[in-house]
Every structure is written in C-alpha cells, then in structure tokens.
Amino acid sequence: MESKELYRHLLGISEPWTVEQVNLDMTREHVDVSVGHAKGVRFPCPECGQELAVYDHSAKRT
C-alpha cells in the first residue's frame, strides 16, 4: 500500500479530501501529512446543506 493511501486510512480522510504528500523524518520522530482537495470541489454549507464553491482557506496548521 502506498504511504499516501496508508495515511488516508489511518487519519480517516475521505472524499473530496486527499493526502497530497507525506514526509517522514525518523531522526526527529516527526511526520508531516499534507491534505488537500481538487480545484473546483464544492462543499455543503454547514447551515443549509447547499453545495457551494470554496472562496477562502484557513492558513496551514500543525
């Protein structure tokens, strides 16, 4: 199993989200997992459920 697919399963990431990159640093005991989505994906509004385009994103976080 490819590492991206493994981390997708471990973290419970589902469509439309994907694991884009995994960086494993064994000396620091550190794993960076980058998650994203395809351009143009629409997400349901948490209030009304209507599918809408994304117009902004939060900053990268750790």
CHARMM internal coordinates of N, CA and C (Angstrom, degrees):
IC EDIT
DIST 1 N 1 CA 1.4463
DIST 1 CA 1 C 1.5315
ANGL 1 N 1 CA 1 C 108.41
DIST 1 C 2 N 1.3118
ANGL 1 CA 1 C 2 N 116.68
DIHE 1 N 1 CA 1 C 2 N 132.71
DIST 2 N 2 CA 1.4619
ANGL 1 C 2 N 2 CA 122.38
DIHE 1 CA 1 C 2 N 2 CA 178.63
DIST 2 CA 2 C 1.5277
ANGL 2 N 2 CA 2 C 109.58
DIHE 1 C 2 N 2 CA 2 C -65.20
DIST 2 C 3 N 1.3432
ANGL 2 CA 2 C 3 N 117.49
DIHE 2 N 2 CA 2 C 3 N 147.42
DIST 3 N 3 CA 1.4650
ANGL 2 C 3 N 3 CA 121.06
DIHE 2 CA 2 C 3 N 3 CA -175.96
DIST 3 CA 3 C 1.5269
ANGL 3 N 3 CA 3 C 112.33
DIHE 2 C 3 N 3 CA 3 C -60.32
DIST 3 C 4 N 1.3360
ANGL 3 CA 3 C 4 N 118.85
DIHE 3 N 3 CA 3 C 4 N -36.22
DIST 4 N 4 CA 1.4703
ANGL 3 C 4 N 4 CA 120.65
DIHE 3 CA 3 C 4 N 4 CA 178.48
DIST 4 CA 4 C 1.5326
ANGL 4 N 4 CA 4 C 110.10
DIHE 3 C 4 N 4 CA 4 C -61.98
DIST 4 C 5 N 1.3101
ANGL 4 CA 4 C 5 N 116.39
DIHE 4 N 4 CA 4 C 5 N -43.63
DIST 5 N 5 CA 1.4615
ANGL 4 C 5 N 5 CA 121.18
DIHE 4 CA 4 C 5 N 5 CA 179.79
DIST 5 CA 5 C 1.5303
ANGL 5 N 5 CA 5 C 110.26
DIHE 4 C 5 N 5 CA 5 C -66.27
DIST 5 C 6 N 1.3242
ANGL 5 CA 5 C 6 N 117.71
DIHE 5 N 5 CA 5 C 6 N -41.08
DIST 6 N 6 CA 1.4540
ANGL 5 C 6 N 6 CA 122.16
DIHE 5 CA 5 C 6 N 6 CA 178.20
DIST 6 CA 6 C 1.5274
ANGL 6 N 6 CA 6 C 110.58
DIHE 5 C 6 N 6 CA 6 C -59.52
DIST 6 C 7 N 1.3235
ANGL 6 CA 6 C 7 N 117.79
DIHE 6 N 6 CA 6 C 7 N -49.03
DIST 7 N 7 CA 1.4649
ANGL 6 C 7 N 7 CA 120.95
DIHE 6 CA 6 C 7 N 7 CA -179.55
DIST 7 CA 7 C 1.5249
ANGL 7 N 7 CA 7 C 111.44
DIHE 6 C 7 N 7 CA 7 C -67.26
DIST 7 C 8 N 1.3180
ANGL 7 CA 7 C 8 N 117.66
DIHE 7 N 7 CA 7 C 8 N -32.60
DIST 8 N 8 CA 1.4699
ANGL 7 C 8 N 8 CA 120.38
DIHE 7 CA 7 C 8 N 8 CA 175.34
DIST 8 CA 8 C 1.5230
ANGL 8 N 8 CA 8 C 109.49
DIHE 7 C 8 N 8 CA 8 C -59.03
DIST 8 C 9 N 1.3335
ANGL 8 CA 8 C 9 N 116.29
DIHE 8 N 8 CA 8 C 9 N -45.39
DIST 9 N 9 CA 1.4696
ANGL 8 C 9 N 9 CA 121.00
DIHE 8 CA 8 C 9 N 9 CA 178.89
DIST 9 CA 9 C 1.5282
ANGL 9 N 9 CA 9 C 111.36
DIHE 8 C 9 N 9 CA 9 C -67.30
DIST 9 C 10 N 1.3304
ANGL 9 CA 9 C 10 N 117.21
DIHE 9 N 9 CA 9 C 10 N -45.86
DIST 10 N 10 CA 1.4636
ANGL 9 C 10 N 10 CA 120.98
DIHE 9 CA 9 C 10 N 10 CA -178.09
DIST 10 CA 10 C 1.5238
ANGL 10 N 10 CA 10 C 112.45
DIHE 9 C 10 N 10 CA 10 C -61.30
DIST 10 C 11 N 1.3397
ANGL 10 CA 10 C 11 N 116.84
DIHE 10 N 10 CA 10 C 11 N -37.69
DIST 11 N 11 CA 1.4563
ANGL 10 C 11 N 11 CA 121.15
DIHE 10 CA 10 C 11 N 11 CA -176.89
DIST 11 CA 11 C 1.5329
ANGL 11 N 11 CA 11 C 113.51
DIHE 10 C 11 N 11 CA 11 C -92.37
DIST 11 C 12 N 1.3227
ANGL 11 CA 11 C 12 N 116.53
DIHE 11 N 11 CA 11 C 12 N -4.95
DIST 12 N 12 CA 1.4657
ANGL 11 C 12 N 12 CA 120.24
DIHE 11 CA 11 C 12 N 12 CA 178.94
DIST 12 CA 12 C 1.5169
ANGL 12 N 12 CA 12 C 113.31
DIHE 11 C 12 N 12 CA 12 C 69.35
DIST 12 C 13 N 1.3308
ANGL 12 CA 12 C 13 N 116.86
DIHE 12 N 12 CA 12 C 13 N 34.35
DIST 13 N 13 CA 1.4630
ANGL 12 C 13 N 13 CA 121.93
DIHE 12 CA 12 C 13 N 13 CA -178.77
DIST 13 CA 13 C 1.5240
ANGL 13 N 13 CA 13 C 108.87
DIHE 12 C 13 N 13 CA 13 C -84.93
DIST 13 C 14 N 1.3385
ANGL 13 CA 13 C 14 N 115.72
DIHE 13 N 13 CA 13 C 14 N 129.42
DIST 14 N 14 CA 1.4645
ANGL 13 C 14 N 14 CA 119.69
DIHE 13 CA 13 C 14 N 14 CA -179.03
DIST 14 CA 14 C 1.5308
ANGL 14 N 14 CA 14 C 110.58
DIHE 13 C 14 N 14 CA 14 C -128.04
DIST 14 C 15 N 1.3196
ANGL 14 CA 14 C 15 N 115.86
DIHE 14 N 14 CA 14 C 15 N 167.74
DIST 15 N 15 CA 1.4663
ANGL 14 C 15 N 15 CA 122.56
DIHE 14 CA 14 C 15 N 15 CA 179.77
DIST 15 CA 15 C 1.5161
ANGL 15 N 15 CA 15 C 109.68
DIHE 14 C 15 N 15 CA 15 C -52.13
DIST 15 C 16 N 1.2985
ANGL 15 CA 15 C 16 N 118.41
DIHE 15 N 15 CA 15 C 16 N 142.06
DIST 16 N 16 CA 1.4562
ANGL 15 C 16 N 16 CA 128.82
DIHE 15 CA 15 C 16 N 16 CA 7.28
DIST 16 CA 16 C 1.5290
ANGL 16 N 16 CA 16 C 113.24
DIHE 15 C 16 N 16 CA 16 C -87.71
DIST 16 C 17 N 1.3281
ANGL 16 CA 16 C 17 N 117.91
DIHE 16 N 16 CA 16 C 17 N 4.42
DIST 17 N 17 CA 1.4630
ANGL 16 C 17 N 17 CA 121.60
DIHE 16 CA 16 C 17 N 17 CA -179.20
DIST 17 CA 17 C 1.5207
ANGL 17 N 17 CA 17 C 111.25
DIHE 16 C 17 N 17 CA 17 C -77.40
DIST 17 C 18 N 1.3317
ANGL 17 CA 17 C 18 N 115.82
DIHE 17 N 17 CA 17 C 18 N 147.58
DIST 18 N 18 CA 1.4619
ANGL 17 C 18 N 18 CA 121.29
DIHE 17 CA 17 C 18 N 18 CA 177.65
DIST 18 CA 18 C 1.5285
ANGL 18 N 18 CA 18 C 109.08
DIHE 17 C 18 N 18 CA 18 C -138.21
DIST 18 C 19 N 1.3084
ANGL 18 CA 18 C 19 N 116.34
DIHE 18 N 18 CA 18 C 19 N 154.99
DIST 19 N 19 CA 1.4629
ANGL 18 C 19 N 19 CA 121.34
DIHE 18 CA 18 C 19 N 19 CA 171.79
DIST 19 CA 19 C 1.5183
ANGL 19 N 19 CA 19 C 105.86
DIHE 18 C 19 N 19 CA 19 C -85.80
DIST 19 C 20 N 1.3189
ANGL 19 CA 19 C 20 N 116.79
DIHE 19 N 19 CA 19 C 20 N 117.15
DIST 20 N 20 CA 1.4592
ANGL 19 C 20 N 20 CA 121.23
DIHE 19 CA 19 C 20 N 20 CA -176.57
DIST 20 CA 20 C 1.5157
ANGL 20 N 20 CA 20 C 113.02
DIHE 19 C 20 N 20 CA 20 C -91.05
DIST 20 C 21 N 1.3418
ANGL 20 CA 20 C 21 N 116.75
DIHE 20 N 20 CA 20 C 21 N -32.05
DIST 21 N 21 CA 1.4635
ANGL 20 C 21 N 21 CA 119.51
DIHE 20 CA 20 C 21 N 21 CA -177.11
DIST 21 CA 21 C 1.5170
ANGL 21 N 21 CA 21 C 109.50
DIHE 20 C 21 N 21 CA 21 C -157.40
DIST 21 C 22 N 1.3397
ANGL 21 CA 21 C 22 N 116.14
DIHE 21 N 21 CA 21 C 22 N 144.25
DIST 22 N 22 CA 1.4635
ANGL 21 C 22 N 22 CA 122.65
DIHE 21 CA 21 C 22 N 22 CA 174.96
DIST 22 CA 22 C 1.5226
ANGL 22 N 22 CA 22 C 107.99
DIHE 21 C 22 N 22 CA 22 C -129.61
DIST 22 C 23 N 1.3301
ANGL 22 CA 22 C 23 N 116.26
DIHE 22 N 22 CA 22 C 23 N 126.10
DIST 23 N 23 CA 1.4661
ANGL 22 C 23 N 23 CA 121.85
DIHE 22 CA 22 C 23 N 23 CA 176.18
DIST 23 CA 23 C 1.5165
ANGL 23 N 23 CA 23 C 108.47
DIHE 22 C 23 N 23 CA 23 C -121.34
DIST 23 C 24 N 1.3117
ANGL 23 CA 23 C 24 N 116.35
DIHE 23 N 23 CA 23 C 24 N 119.33
DIST 24 N 24 CA 1.4606
ANGL 23 C 24 N 24 CA 123.05
DIHE 23 CA 23 C 24 N 24 CA -178.07
DIST 24 CA 24 C 1.5228
ANGL 24 N 24 CA 24 C 108.96
DIHE 23 C 24 N 24 CA 24 C -110.15
DIST 24 C 25 N 1.3345
ANGL 24 CA 24 C 25 N 116.45
DIHE 24 N 24 CA 24 C 25 N 122.73
DIST 25 N 25 CA 1.4605
ANGL 24 C 25 N 25 CA 122.39
DIHE 24 CA 24 C 25 N 25 CA 178.58
DIST 25 CA 25 C 1.5279
ANGL 25 N 25 CA 25 C 107.57
DIHE 24 C 25 N 25 CA 25 C -117.31
DIST 25 C 26 N 1.3154
ANGL 25 CA 25 C 26 N 116.43
DIHE 25 N 25 CA 25 C 26 N 96.71
DIST 26 N 26 CA 1.4609
ANGL 25 C 26 N 26 CA 121.66
DIHE 25 CA 25 C 26 N 26 CA -175.76
DIST 26 CA 26 C 1.5267
ANGL 26 N 26 CA 26 C 112.27
DIHE 25 C 26 N 26 CA 26 C -67.25
DIST 26 C 27 N 1.3228
ANGL 26 CA 26 C 27 N 118.20
DIHE 26 N 26 CA 26 C 27 N -32.63
DIST 27 N 27 CA 1.4713
ANGL 26 C 27 N 27 CA 119.59
DIHE 26 CA 26 C 27 N 27 CA -178.60
DIST 27 CA 27 C 1.5233
ANGL 27 N 27 CA 27 C 111.21
DIHE 26 C 27 N 27 CA 27 C -67.70
DIST 27 C 28 N 1.3131
ANGL 27 CA 27 C 28 N 117.51
DIHE 27 N 27 CA 27 C 28 N -35.26
DIST 28 N 28 CA 1.4704
ANGL 27 C 28 N 28 CA 121.35
DIHE 27 CA 27 C 28 N 28 CA 178.31
DIST 28 CA 28 C 1.5219
ANGL 28 N 28 CA 28 C 112.39
DIHE 27 C 28 N 28 CA 28 C -93.72
DIST 28 C 29 N 1.3509
ANGL 28 CA 28 C 29 N 116.56
DIHE 28 N 28 CA 28 C 29 N -4.22
DIST 29 N 29 CA 1.4708
ANGL 28 C 29 N 29 CA 122.36
DIHE 28 CA 28 C 29 N 29 CA -174.87
DIST 29 CA 29 C 1.5288
ANGL 29 N 29 CA 29 C 109.67
DIHE 28 C 29 N 29 CA 29 C 52.90
DIST 29 C 30 N 1.3434
ANGL 29 CA 29 C 30 N 114.26
DIHE 29 N 29 CA 29 C 30 N 55.40
DIST 30 N 30 CA 1.4540
ANGL 29 C 30 N 30 CA 121.87
DIHE 29 CA 29 C 30 N 30 CA -172.64
DIST 30 CA 30 C 1.5322
ANGL 30 N 30 CA 30 C 110.06
DIHE 29 C 30 N 30 CA 30 C -135.58
DIST 30 C 31 N 1.3347
ANGL 30 CA 30 C 31 N 116.43
DIHE 30 N 30 CA 30 C 31 N 136.38
DIST 31 N 31 CA 1.4621
ANGL 30 C 31 N 31 CA 121.78
DIHE 30 CA 30 C 31 N 31 CA 176.19
DIST 31 CA 31 C 1.5252
ANGL 31 N 31 CA 31 C 108.53
DIHE 30 C 31 N 31 CA 31 C -126.09
DIST 31 C 32 N 1.3245
ANGL 31 CA 31 C 32 N 117.03
DIHE 31 N 31 CA 31 C 32 N 127.95
DIST 32 N 32 CA 1.4693
ANGL 31 C 32 N 32 CA 122.38
DIHE 31 CA 31 C 32 N 32 CA 173.19
DIST 32 CA 32 C 1.5240
ANGL 32 N 32 CA 32 C 107.44
DIHE 31 C 32 N 32 CA 32 C -108.34
DIST 32 C 33 N 1.3206
ANGL 32 CA 32 C 33 N 116.67
DIHE 32 N 32 CA 32 C 33 N 126.69
DIST 33 N 33 CA 1.4561
ANGL 32 C 33 N 33 CA 122.11
DIHE 32 CA 32 C 33 N 33 CA 177.32
DIST 33 CA 33 C 1.5217
ANGL 33 N 33 CA 33 C 107.48
DIHE 32 C 33 N 33 CA 33 C -121.54
DIST 33 C 34 N 1.3375
ANGL 33 CA 33 C 34 N 116.66
DIHE 33 N 33 CA 33 C 34 N 121.05
DIST 34 N 34 CA 1.4686
ANGL 33 C 34 N 34 CA 121.79
DIHE 33 CA 33 C 34 N 34 CA 177.75
DIST 34 CA 34 C 1.5176
ANGL 34 N 34 CA 34 C 108.48
DIHE 33 C 34 N 34 CA 34 C -98.72
DIST 34 C 35 N 1.3365
ANGL 34 CA 34 C 35 N 114.94
DIHE 34 N 34 CA 34 C 35 N 128.07
DIST 35 N 35 CA 1.4708
ANGL 34 C 35 N 35 CA 121.77
DIHE 34 CA 34 C 35 N 35 CA -178.02
DIST 35 CA 35 C 1.5222
ANGL 35 N 35 CA 35 C 108.03
DIHE 34 C 35 N 35 CA 35 C -117.92
DIST 35 C 36 N 1.3232
ANGL 35 CA 35 C 36 N 116.74
DIHE 35 N 35 CA 35 C 36 N 141.37
DIST 36 N 36 CA 1.4607
ANGL 35 C 36 N 36 CA 120.56
DIHE 35 CA 35 C 36 N 36 CA 179.09
DIST 36 CA 36 C 1.5141
ANGL 36 N 36 CA 36 C 110.82
DIHE 35 C 36 N 36 CA 36 C -154.46
DIST 36 C 37 N 1.3236
ANGL 36 CA 36 C 37 N 115.00
DIHE 36 N 36 CA 36 C 37 N -171.34
DIST 37 N 37 CA 1.4649
ANGL 36 C 37 N 37 CA 121.32
DIHE 36 CA 36 C 37 N 37 CA 177.79
DIST 37 CA 37 C 1.5174
ANGL 37 N 37 CA 37 C 108.72
DIHE 36 C 37 N 37 CA 37 C -143.91
DIST 37 C 38 N 1.3116
ANGL 37 CA 37 C 38 N 116.09
DIHE 37 N 37 CA 37 C 38 N 160.89
DIST 38 N 38 CA 1.4609
ANGL 37 C 38 N 38 CA 121.24
DIHE 37 CA 37 C 38 N 38 CA 179.87
DIST 38 CA 38 C 1.5245
ANGL 38 N 38 CA 38 C 110.02
DIHE 37 C 38 N 38 CA 38 C -67.02
DIST 38 C 39 N 1.3066
ANGL 38 CA 38 C 39 N 116.27
DIHE 38 N 38 CA 38 C 39 N 149.72
DIST 39 N 39 CA 1.4575
ANGL 38 C 39 N 39 CA 121.67
DIHE 38 CA 38 C 39 N 39 CA 178.01
DIST 39 CA 39 C 1.5287
ANGL 39 N 39 CA 39 C 109.32
DIHE 38 C 39 N 39 CA 39 C -63.34
DIST 39 C 40 N 1.3189
ANGL 39 CA 39 C 40 N 116.45
DIHE 39 N 39 CA 39 C 40 N 137.97
DIST 40 N 40 CA 1.4621
ANGL 39 C 40 N 40 CA 120.86
DIHE 39 CA 39 C 40 N 40 CA 176.52
DIST 40 CA 40 C 1.5200
ANGL 40 N 40 CA 40 C 114.98
DIHE 39 C 40 N 40 CA 40 C 88.03
DIST 40 C 41 N 1.3328
ANGL 40 CA 40 C 41 N 117.59
DIHE 40 N 40 CA 40 C 41 N 0.81
DIST 41 N 41 CA 1.4625
ANGL 40 C 41 N 41 CA 120.38
DIHE 40 CA 40 C 41 N 41 CA 178.80
DIST 41 CA 41 C 1.5186
ANGL 41 N 41 CA 41 C 109.10
DIHE 40 C 41 N 41 CA 41 C -66.50
DIST 41 C 42 N 1.3266
ANGL 41 CA 41 C 42 N 116.71
DIHE 41 N 41 CA 41 C 42 N 141.08
DIST 42 N 42 CA 1.4551
ANGL 41 C 42 N 42 CA 122.22
DIHE 41 CA 41 C 42 N 42 CA 178.50
DIST 42 CA 42 C 1.5277
ANGL 42 N 42 CA 42 C 108.56
DIHE 41 C 42 N 42 CA 42 C -106.69
DIST 42 C 43 N 1.3225
ANGL 42 CA 42 C 43 N 116.22
DIHE 42 N 42 CA 42 C 43 N 142.81
DIST 43 N 43 CA 1.4542
ANGL 42 C 43 N 43 CA 122.20
DIHE 42 CA 42 C 43 N 43 CA -177.50
DIST 43 CA 43 C 1.5259
ANGL 43 N 43 CA 43 C 109.98
DIHE 42 C 43 N 43 CA 43 C -120.87
DIST 43 C 44 N 1.3410
ANGL 43 CA 43 C 44 N 117.50
DIHE 43 N 43 CA 43 C 44 N 146.83
DIST 44 N 44 CA 1.4637
ANGL 43 C 44 N 44 CA 119.12
DIHE 43 CA 43 C 44 N 44 CA 179.18
DIST 44 CA 44 C 1.5317
ANGL 44 N 44 CA 44 C 111.75
DIHE 43 C 44 N 44 CA 44 C -72.30
DIST 44 C 45 N 1.3161
ANGL 44 CA 44 C 45 N 115.49
DIHE 44 N 44 CA 44 C 45 N 137.86
DIST 45 N 45 CA 1.4640
ANGL 44 C 45 N 45 CA 121.52
DIHE 44 CA 44 C 45 N 45 CA 175.28
DIST 45 CA 45 C 1.5333
ANGL 45 N 45 CA 45 C 108.05
DIHE 44 C 45 N 45 CA 45 C -65.34
DIST 45 C 46 N 1.3424
ANGL 45 CA 45 C 46 N 118.52
DIHE 45 N 45 CA 45 C 46 N 132.45
DIST 46 N 46 CA 1.4617
ANGL 45 C 46 N 46 CA 120.20
DIHE 45 CA 45 C 46 N 46 CA -179.32
DIST 46 CA 46 C 1.5295
ANGL 46 N 46 CA 46 C 113.09
DIHE 45 C 46 N 46 CA 46 C -67.15
DIST 46 C 47 N 1.3377
ANGL 46 CA 46 C 47 N 117.76
DIHE 46 N 46 CA 46 C 47 N -16.59
DIST 47 N 47 CA 1.4586
ANGL 46 C 47 N 47 CA 120.63
DIHE 46 CA 46 C 47 N 47 CA -178.77
DIST 47 CA 47 C 1.5289
ANGL 47 N 47 CA 47 C 112.54
DIHE 46 C 47 N 47 CA 47 C -95.01
DIST 47 C 48 N 1.3466
ANGL 47 CA 47 C 48 N 117.24
DIHE 47 N 47 CA 47 C 48 N -47.46
DIST 48 N 48 CA 1.4719
ANGL 47 C 48 N 48 CA 119.23
DIHE 47 CA 47 C 48 N 48 CA -174.64
DIST 48 CA 48 C 1.5243
ANGL 48 N 48 CA 48 C 113.70
DIHE 47 C 48 N 48 CA 48 C -110.43
DIST 48 C 49 N 1.3460
ANGL 48 CA 48 C 49 N 117.97
DIHE 48 N 48 CA 48 C 49 N -15.08
DIST 49 N 49 CA 1.4613
ANGL 48 C 49 N 49 CA 121.27
DIHE 48 CA 48 C 49 N 49 CA 179.11
DIST 49 CA 49 C 1.5134
ANGL 49 N 49 CA 49 C 114.65
DIHE 48 C 49 N 49 CA 49 C 85.79
DIST 49 C 50 N 1.3381
ANGL 49 CA 49 C 50 N 118.17
DIHE 49 N 49 CA 49 C 50 N -7.40
DIST 50 N 50 CA 1.4593
ANGL 49 C 50 N 50 CA 121.01
DIHE 49 CA 49 C 50 N 50 CA 179.45
DIST 50 CA 50 C 1.5255
ANGL 50 N 50 CA 50 C 109.93
DIHE 49 C 50 N 50 CA 50 C -66.06
DIST 50 C 51 N 1.3432
ANGL 50 CA 50 C 51 N 116.82
DIHE 50 N 50 CA 50 C 51 N 137.04
DIST 51 N 51 CA 1.4633
ANGL 50 C 51 N 51 CA 120.32
DIHE 50 CA 50 C 51 N 51 CA 178.92
DIST 51 CA 51 C 1.5204
ANGL 51 N 51 CA 51 C 109.93
DIHE 50 C 51 N 51 CA 51 C -78.45
DIST 51 C 52 N 1.3501
ANGL 51 CA 51 C 52 N 114.72
DIHE 51 N 51 CA 51 C 52 N 125.00
DIST 52 N 52 CA 1.4588
ANGL 51 C 52 N 52 CA 121.24
DIHE 51 CA 51 C 52 N 52 CA -175.38
DIST 52 CA 52 C 1.5229
ANGL 52 N 52 CA 52 C 110.64
DIHE 51 C 52 N 52 CA 52 C -130.52
DIST 52 C 53 N 1.3339
ANGL 52 CA 52 C 53 N 115.75
DIHE 52 N 52 CA 52 C 53 N 156.37
DIST 53 N 53 CA 1.4588
ANGL 52 C 53 N 53 CA 121.12
DIHE 52 CA 52 C 53 N 53 CA 176.47
DIST 53 CA 53 C 1.5314
ANGL 53 N 53 CA 53 C 109.50
DIHE 52 C 53 N 53 CA 53 C -72.46
DIST 53 C 54 N 1.3226
ANGL 53 CA 53 C 54 N 116.24
DIHE 53 N 53 CA 53 C 54 N 151.55
DIST 54 N 54 CA 1.4556
ANGL 53 C 54 N 54 CA 121.44
DIHE 53 CA 53 C 54 N 54 CA 175.60
DIST 54 CA 54 C 1.5200
ANGL 54 N 54 CA 54 C 107.78
DIHE 53 C 54 N 54 CA 54 C -81.44
DIST 54 C 55 N 1.3303
ANGL 54 CA 54 C 55 N 117.30
DIHE 54 N 54 CA 54 C 55 N 132.13
DIST 55 N 55 CA 1.4496
ANGL 54 C 55 N 55 CA 119.03
DIHE 54 CA 54 C 55 N 55 CA 179.45
DIST 55 CA 55 C 1.5143
ANGL 55 N 55 CA 55 C 113.08
DIHE 54 C 55 N 55 CA 55 C -114.12
DIST 55 C 56 N 1.3155
ANGL 55 CA 55 C 56 N 118.24
DIHE 55 N 55 CA 55 C 56 N -8.74
DIST 56 N 56 CA 1.4588
ANGL 55 C 56 N 56 CA 121.15
DIHE 55 CA 55 C 56 N 56 CA 173.81
DIST 56 CA 56 C 1.5179
ANGL 56 N 56 CA 56 C 109.12
DIHE 55 C 56 N 56 CA 56 C -158.09
DIST 56 C 57 N 1.3074
ANGL 56 CA 56 C 57 N 115.81
DIHE 56 N 56 CA 56 C 57 N 168.81
DIST 57 N 57 CA 1.4601
ANGL 56 C 57 N 57 CA 122.13
DIHE 56 CA 56 C 57 N 57 CA 179.07
DIST 57 CA 57 C 1.5125
ANGL 57 N 57 CA 57 C 108.87
DIHE 56 C 57 N 57 CA 57 C -134.64
DIST 57 C 58 N 1.3109
ANGL 57 CA 57 C 58 N 116.24
DIHE 57 N 57 CA 57 C 58 N 157.18
DIST 58 N 58 CA 1.4641
ANGL 57 C 58 N 58 CA 119.07
DIHE 57 CA 57 C 58 N 58 CA 172.88
DIST 58 CA 58 C 1.5238
ANGL 58 N 58 CA 58 C 108.29
DIHE 57 C 58 N 58 CA 58 C -80.44
DIST 58 C 59 N 1.3001
ANGL 58 CA 58 C 59 N 114.80
DIHE 58 N 58 CA 58 C 59 N 162.92
DIST 59 N 59 CA 1.4611
ANGL 58 C 59 N 59 CA 120.65
DIHE 58 CA 58 C 59 N 59 CA 179.44
DIST 59 CA 59 C 1.5228
ANGL 59 N 59 CA 59 C 110.61
DIHE 58 C 59 N 59 CA 59 C -66.72
DIST 59 C 60 N 1.3289
ANGL 59 CA 59 C 60 N 116.95
DIHE 59 N 59 CA 59 C 60 N 159.71
DIST 60 N 60 CA 1.4614
ANGL 59 C 60 N 60 CA 120.59
DIHE 59 CA 59 C 60 N 60 CA 175.51
DIST 60 CA 60 C 1.5128
ANGL 60 N 60 CA 60 C 108.33
DIHE 59 C 60 N 60 CA 60 C -58.80
DIST 60 C 61 N 1.3187
ANGL 60 CA 60 C 61 N 116.65
DIHE 60 N 60 CA 60 C 61 N 144.81
DIST 61 N 61 CA 1.4567
ANGL 60 C 61 N 61 CA 119.83
DIHE 60 CA 60 C 61 N 61 CA 179.19
DIST 61 CA 61 C 1.5108
ANGL 61 N 61 CA 61 C 111.19
DIHE 60 C 61 N 61 CA 61 C -139.44
DIST 61 C 62 N 1.3099
ANGL 61 CA 61 C 62 N 115.18
DIHE 61 N 61 CA 61 C 62 N 160.20
DIST 62 N 62 CA 1.4532
ANGL 61 C 62 N 62 CA 122.24
DIHE 61 CA 61 C 62 N 62 CA -178.09
DIST 62 CA 62 C 1.5031
ANGL 62 N 62 CA 62 C 109.39
DIHE 61 C 62 N 62 CA 62 C -118.88
END
COOR INIT
IC SEED 1 N 1 CA 1 C
IC BUILD
